[in-house]
Amino acid sequence: MDNAVGLAKWIFLCLCLSRCAYARRILEEPRMHFLNAGDSVQNNNPGLKTYCHNATSKYLTHMWRTMTMHLNINSDSYVLYDGKTPDEIHQKYDENDKSWSLNLFDTGKHRQFKINPFENTCIGVYVDSPSESGYIITLEETRVNVWRLTMMVMGIVVFWCAKILSRNSVFYYACGIIFGVTLSVTIVIYMAGKLIPRGKAMYVIFAASMSLYIAKTLWENMQVIVMQYREWAMWYVLVTSLISFVICYRFGPVTNARTKQIIQWFLQLVGLALVYFSSHFHEAALSCCVVLILFYNFPKAALERAKRYWQNVFPEKRKLLNEDQYHQEGIRQTRRALKDLQNYCSSPECNPWKTVLKLKDPIRFARFMEGECHLSEDEIDEHEEEVSKILDKYEYTDDDDSF
């Protein structure tokens, strides 16, 4: 009997010690982690853990940089909190303010949280059950997000081609068909709404929840639906596309000029929104929107100003002329000036009588206007003589220097 009591006390003591050790290990484990790109943290204990990322510097080369936190957990019994600082996370935890918005199209076991790399961001993960507390959180960085870059290019194209698209019949029918295929599910929601009690509030709540549920279900099972129900999916797209085309054909493309202008403005706003939301670097994205508007409304003035700015920042280096190029350029400019003088004297702007009164030799001027040389034979001979003297002088000087 004494041995049994002693054994029970020993077991109880071991359980207490193990419980204390477990509690001590939980208390000693860090409750806050600062993550950098590529870091991964594994958690196996319950409680609130905070994971933060400090803001990075803003450069144009980081314009399409994105950060994603991956929470890989096998359970749904957890609570998420978001904020700028760890203190804000703990404050929301004390107030039980679950404000983190999840991505609708994530699976249940693998959550993805898009965060702004240029702002301080923290995520709090609270797990109550010790048996379901195991998870791994990872921070991944994408230097150039191809989707966001494509989004910006699409925004620029839509903004620049809005006028053409708003007057294009093919674009009208394509938008009508896509709109009909994607929104035909509202018919199912409307029919299901007949089964619930009448009331606008109840119908709105049901429609919203049903839409979200159907969208999430279709996205998660899209590949399975396309592979297993290929014929049904093909017939669905074909029938809804045909119905949408018939409706669009019945009403015909837009003919009113003001309606086309409104469609153009709407497309341009959509393009600017795509450009602005294509980057977390909102200052650079807003600058792109302003430049796009300026180039669209003032293309020539903007190009000329950009050209002048470029020439001021990077002036073109002037090349020095050698002696032969100098003589050739002098002959070319002299001929151009004489031709301009002939054109001016032949134009109505010139008064020929006043010009003749100012000349010493009007006959020579008249011959020049008829196409003869502006120099006389004596002046040509005198010029050649002067040139020969200058050349002889330089040759004599070079000979002296050689000795």
C-alpha positions in Angstrom: 0.0 0.0 0.0 2.8 2.4 0.9 4.6 1.5 -2.4 1.4 2.3 -4.4 1.0 5.7 -2.7 4.7 6.5 -3.2 4.4 5.6 -6.9 1.4 7.8 -7.3 3.2 10.7 -5.7 6.2 10.1 -8.0 4.0 10.1 -11.1 2.2 13.3 -9.9 5.5 15.0 -9.3 6.7 14.1 -12.8 3.6 15.4 -14.3 3.9 18.7 -12.4 7.5 19.0 -13.4 6.8 18.3 -17.1 3.9 20.8 -17.0 6.1 23.4 -15.5 8.8 22.8 -18.0 6.3 23.0 -20.9 4.9 26.3 -19.5 8.4 27.7 -19.0 9.3 26.8 -22.6 6.2 28.6 -23.8 7.0 31.7 -21.8 10.6 31.7 -22.9 9.7 31.3 -26.6 9.7 34.7 -28.4 6.3 36.1 -29.1 7.4 38.5 -31.8 9.4 37.8 -35.0 10.7 40.3 -37.5 10.8 38.7 -40.9 12.9 39.5 -44.0 12.5 38.2 -47.5 13.0 34.4 -47.5 12.6 33.9 -43.8 10.5 31.0 -42.5 9.3 30.5 -38.8 7.7 27.3 -37.5 5.4 27.4 -34.5 4.2 24.5 -32.4 2.8 26.2 -29.3 -0.5 27.9 -28.7 -1.0 31.6 -28.0 -0.6 34.8 -29.8 2.5 35.2 -32.0 3.3 38.4 -34.0 5.2 38.5 -37.3 6.4 41.9 -38.6 8.1 43.2 -41.6 9.9 46.6 -41.6 9.4 48.9 -44.6 12.0 49.0 -47.3 13.3 52.1 -49.1 11.4 53.4 -52.2 13.3 53.3 -55.5 12.0 53.2 -59.0 13.6 49.8 -59.5 11.4 48.5 -56.7 8.2 49.8 -58.4 6.7 46.3 -59.0 8.1 44.7 -55.8 5.6 42.7 -53.8 5.7 40.8 -50.5 3.6 37.8 -49.6 3.2 36.1 -46.2 2.3 32.4 -46.5 0.6 30.8 -43.5 0.6 27.0 -43.9 -1.7 25.6 -41.3 -3.8 22.4 -41.3 -6.6 23.8 -39.1 -9.1 26.5 -39.3 -9.3 27.2 -35.5 -7.1 30.3 -35.5 -7.6 34.1 -35.3 -5.7 36.7 -37.3 -5.0 40.3 -36.4 -3.3 43.0 -38.6 -1.7 46.3 -37.8 1.3 48.5 -38.2 3.1 47.7 -34.9 3.2 44.9 -32.4 1.4 47.1 -29.9 -1.5 47.6 -32.2 -1.7 43.8 -32.6 -1.9 43.3 -28.9 -4.4 46.0 -28.6 -6.7 44.4 -31.2 -6.1 41.0 -29.4 -7.3 42.5 -26.1 -10.3 44.0 -27.9 -10.8 40.8 -29.9 -10.9 42.9 -33.1 -10.4 40.4 -36.0 -9.8 42.9 -38.8 -7.5 41.0 -41.1 -9.1 40.6 -44.6 -8.3 37.2 -46.1 -7.9 36.5 -49.8 -11.1 35.1 -51.1 -9.5 32.7 -53.4 -7.0 31.0 -51.0 -7.4 27.5 -49.9 -8.3 26.6 -46.3 -4.9 25.2 -45.4 -2.6 27.7 -47.1 -3.3 31.4 -46.6 -1.7 34.2 -48.5 -1.4 37.7 -47.3 -0.3 40.5 -49.7 1.5 43.2 -47.8 2.9 46.5 -48.8 6.7 46.3 -48.9 7.0 50.0 -48.3 5.1 50.1 -45.0 5.6 48.5 -41.6 3.2 45.6 -41.4 2.5 43.1 -38.6 0.3 40.0 -38.5 -0.8 38.3 -35.3 -1.7 34.6 -35.3 -3.6 33.3 -32.3 -4.1 29.5 -31.8 -5.9 28.3 -28.7 -5.7 24.5 -29.0 -2.2 23.0 -28.3 -3.0 20.1 -30.6 -3.7 22.4 -33.6 -1.0 25.0 -33.0 1.5 23.8 -35.5 2.0 26.1 -38.5 4.7 27.6 -40.7 4.7 31.2 -41.7 7.0 32.3 -44.6 7.8 35.7 -46.1 8.4 35.7 -49.9 9.6 38.6 -52.0 8.9 39.1 -55.7 11.2 41.7 -57.2 9.3 42.2 -60.4 5.7 41.0 -60.1 4.8 40.1 -63.7 1.0 40.4 -63.0 1.4 44.0 -61.7 3.7 44.9 -64.6 1.1 43.5 -67.0 -1.6 45.4 -65.1 0.3 48.7 -65.7 0.8 47.9 -69.4 -2.9 47.1 -69.8 -3.9 50.3 -68.1 -1.7 52.4 -70.4 -3.1 50.6 -73.5 -6.7 50.9 -72.3 -6.2 54.7 -71.5 -4.5 55.4 -74.8 -6.9 53.4 -77.0 -10.1 54.3 -75.1 -11.4 56.5 -77.9 -10.9 53.8 -80.5 -12.4 51.1 -78.3 -15.5 53.1 -77.4 -16.2 53.3 -81.2 -15.3 49.7 -82.1 -18.2 47.3 -82.7 -15.9 44.2 -82.0 -15.1 45.6 -78.6 -18.7 46.2 -77.9 -19.7 42.6 -78.7 -16.7 41.1 -76.9 -17.5 43.0 -73.7 -21.2 42.0 -74.0 -20.3 38.3 -74.3 -17.9 38.4 -71.5 -20.3 40.2 -69.3 -23.1 37.7 -70.1 -20.9 34.7 -69.4 -19.5 35.9 -66.1 -22.8 37.3 -64.7 -25.2 34.6 -65.8 -24.8 33.1 -62.4 -27.0 35.9 -61.0 -30.0 34.1 -62.6 -29.3 31.2 -60.3 -29.1 33.5 -57.3 -32.4 35.2 -58.4 -34.2 31.9 -58.7 -32.8 30.8 -55.3 -34.0 34.1 -53.8 -37.6 33.1 -54.6 -37.2 30.4 -51.9 -36.4 32.8 -49.0 -38.7 35.2 -47.2 -39.5 38.5 -48.9 -37.5 41.4 -47.8 -34.8 43.6 -49.4 -32.3 43.2 -46.6 -32.6 39.5 -46.5 -32.3 39.2 -50.3 -29.2 41.4 -50.4 -27.5 39.4 -47.6 -28.4 36.1 -49.3 -27.3 37.3 -52.7 -24.0 38.6 -51.4 -23.2 35.5 -49.4 -24.2 33.2 -52.2 -22.1 35.1 -54.7 -19.0 34.9 -52.5 -19.6 31.2 -51.8 -20.1 30.3 -55.5 -17.1 32.4 -56.6 -14.8 30.8 -54.0 -16.1 27.3 -54.8 -15.7 27.7 -58.6 -12.2 29.1 -58.2 -11.0 26.3 -55.9 -12.5 23.7 -58.1 -12.0 25.3 -61.5 -9.4 22.7 -62.8 -11.6 19.8 -61.6 -14.7 21.2 -63.2 -12.9 21.8 -66.5 -11.4 18.4 -66.6 -14.3 16.3 -65.3 -17.2 18.3 -66.7 -15.6 19.5 -69.9 -18.7 19.1 -72.1 -20.9 20.9 -69.6 -18.5 23.8 -69.2 -18.2 24.1 -73.0 -21.9 24.1 -73.5 -22.4 26.6 -70.7 -19.9 29.0 -72.2 -21.3 28.4 -75.7 -25.0 29.0 -74.7 -24.3 32.0 -72.6 -22.1 33.5 -75.2 -24.7 33.0 -77.9 -27.5 34.5 -75.7 -25.3 37.5 -74.9 -24.4 38.0 -78.6 -28.1 37.9 -79.6 -29.0 40.5 -77.0 -26.1 42.8 -78.0 -27.1 42.3 -81.7 -30.7 43.1 -80.9 -29.8 46.5 -79.4 -26.8 47.1 -81.7 -23.7 49.1 -81.0 -23.8 52.5 -79.4 -24.5 55.3 -81.9 -25.0 58.4 -79.7 -21.9 60.6 -79.7 -22.3 61.6 -76.0 -22.7 57.9 -75.0 -19.5 57.1 -76.8 -17.8 59.9 -75.0 -19.0 58.6 -71.6 -17.7 55.1 -72.5 -14.3 56.7 -73.5 -14.1 58.5 -70.2 -15.0 55.4 -68.3 -12.4 53.3 -70.1 -9.8 56.0 -69.4 -10.7 56.0 -65.7 -10.3 52.3 -65.7 -6.9 52.6 -67.3 -5.7 55.1 -64.8 -7.0 52.9 -61.9 -5.1 50.0 -63.3 -1.9 52.1 -63.5 -2.3 53.5 -60.0 -3.1 50.1 -58.3 -0.4 48.3 -60.3 2.3 49.2 -57.7 2.6 49.7 -53.9 4.8 52.6 -54.7 1.8 55.0 -55.0 3.9 58.1 -55.6 5.6 56.7 -58.7 2.3 55.2 -59.9 0.5 58.6 -59.5 3.4 60.2 -61.4 2.9 57.7 -64.2 -0.8 58.7 -64.3 0.0 62.4 -64.6 2.6 61.8 -67.3 0.1 59.6 -69.2 -2.5 62.4 -69.1 0.0 65.0 -70.2 1.2 63.0 -73.1 -2.3 62.2 -74.2 -3.6 65.8 -74.1 -0.4 67.6 -75.0 1.7 65.2 -77.0 3.7 67.7 -79.1 4.3 70.1 -76.2 5.2 67.3 -73.8 7.7 65.8 -76.3 9.3 69.1 -77.0 9.7 69.9 -73.3 11.1 66.4 -72.7 13.5 66.9 -75.5 14.7 70.2 -74.2 15.1 68.8 -70.7 17.1 65.9 -72.1 19.3 68.3 -74.1 19.9 70.4 -71.0 20.8 67.5 -68.8 22.8 65.6 -71.4 24.1 68.3 -73.9 25.4 67.1 -77.2 29.2 67.3 -77.5 30.3 69.6 -80.3 32.9 68.3 -82.7 35.6 70.7 -83.8 36.1 71.2 -87.6 39.4 70.6 -89.3 40.8 73.0 -91.9 39.1 71.3 -95.0 35.8 71.0 -93.2 36.0 74.7 -92.2 36.5 75.8 -95.8 33.7 73.6 -97.0 31.3 74.9 -94.4 32.3 78.5 -95.3 31.5 77.9 -98.9 28.2 76.1 -98.1 27.0 78.9 -95.7 28.1 81.6 -98.3 26.0 80.0 -101.0 23.0 79.6 -98.7 23.2 83.3 -97.6 23.5 84.5 -101.3 20.5 82.3 -102.2 18.5 83.8 -99.3 19.5 87.3 -100.4 18.2 86.5 -104.0 14.9 85.2 -102.6 14.4 88.2 -100.4 15.1 90.7 -103.2 12.7 88.9 -105.4 9.9 88.8 -102.8 7.3 91.5 -102.3 8.8 92.4 -99.0 11.7 94.1 -100.7 11.3 97.6 -102.3 13.6 97.4 -105.5 13.8 101.1 -106.0 15.0 101.9 -102.5 17.5 99.1 -102.8 18.8 100.4 -106.2 19.3 103.9 -104.7 21.5 102.4 -102.0 23.8 100.5 -104.4 27.0 101.8 -106.0 26.6 99.4 -109.0 23.0 98.6 -109.8 23.9 96.8 -113.0 26.2 94.3 -111.2 23.3 93.7 -108.7 20.9 93.1 -111.5 23.3 90.5 -113.0 23.6 88.9 -109.6 19.8 88.6 -109.4 19.8 87.0 -112.9 22.1 84.2 -111.6 25.6 85.5 -112.4 28.5 85.3 -109.9 28.5 87.9 -107.3 32.3 88.4 -107.8 34.0 90.0 -110.7 37.0 88.5 -112.5 39.4 91.0 -111.0 38.2 90.2 -107.5 38.6 86.5 -108.1 42.2 87.0 -109.4 43.0 89.3 -106.4 41.6 86.7 -104.0 43.6 83.9 -105.5 46.7 86.0 -105.4 46.2 86.8 -101.7 45.6 83.1 -101.0 48.8 82.1 -102.8 50.8 84.7 -100.8 49.4 83.4 -97.5 50.3 79.8 -98.5 53.8 80.8 -99.6 54.3 82.6 -96.3 53.3 79.5 -94.3 55.5 77.2 -96.4 58.5 79.5 -95.8 57.8 79.6 -92.1 57.6 75.8 -91.9 60.9 75.5 -93.7 62.6 77.8 -91.2 61.2 75.8 -88.3 62.5 72.6 -89.7 66.1 74.0 -89.7 
